[in-house]
Amino acid sequence: MQKAVEAALVEAMLRVKPRAVFGFATGSTPIALYRRLAERHRAGKVSFRDAASFNLDEYLGITPDNPQSYRAYMQREFFDQVDIDPANTHLPECPPGEDPQRIGPRYETMIRDAGGIDLQVLGIGHNGHIGFNEPSSSLVSRTRVKTLTPRTLEANSRLFEDGEYQPRLAITMGIATIMEARRILLLATGDAKATAVAGLVEGPVTAMCPASALQLHERVTVLLDEAAAAQLRYREYYDLANRENRALKDRFGDFYAAD
Ligand code: PGA
């Protein structure tokens, strides 16, 4: 059910704007969304032919052909499954030998030249990170090199074989970069995310929970399963508000109608 909702939001964007610019995320959470969109593409229901994309982040120190790279993930899980033009897909990759500190400003320019991000898909880390903006990241940060926290390395170690090289650095969009997206769709599932989700929605705005910066964004949709929603104190109110909003949208049009 949930993946159908997520996919519908992406499809609605493409209906309004076939040349939409997406911000994509990696990790376990968005895989269901990508699979659903790939199915919808195979069924002829959605096309990314004119769309473009910018991923949130990429590891430093491994090349795109390494199966652990986020480029490889995106090709495997999504780009190769739909009709997006490979030339229009971007990750903040640092070619070997190049100064990684130069990649961020260049990536920011590319996003700006593409007209900015229309819809940014986000997951959330156990520690409240978005992209690889770890706790204590500046809330006005831009695309740059980040050192991953031990907790993030531990969470992601499940994806690496024993003895396999696990990068400790990444290049990530900053929090200000993410905040410039016109719309944001944040996905979270499972009880391991419940504390971070509560910090995102109901906690103070603080660099110690980078996702809490999204409270200052005008158009964020947060889609959760029951487990990820378990620590929300205002849960009943959100359900009530969702019902009211749905009724309004049924009468007056969908998610994007106000643009
Ligand atoms: P996950 O990662 O989807 O694999 O849980 C989310 C994140 O770390 O941002």
Residues whose N, C-alpha, C, O or C-beta is under 5 A from the ligand:
A	BS01	PGA	T26 G27 S28 T29 P30 G123 I124 G125 H129 G131
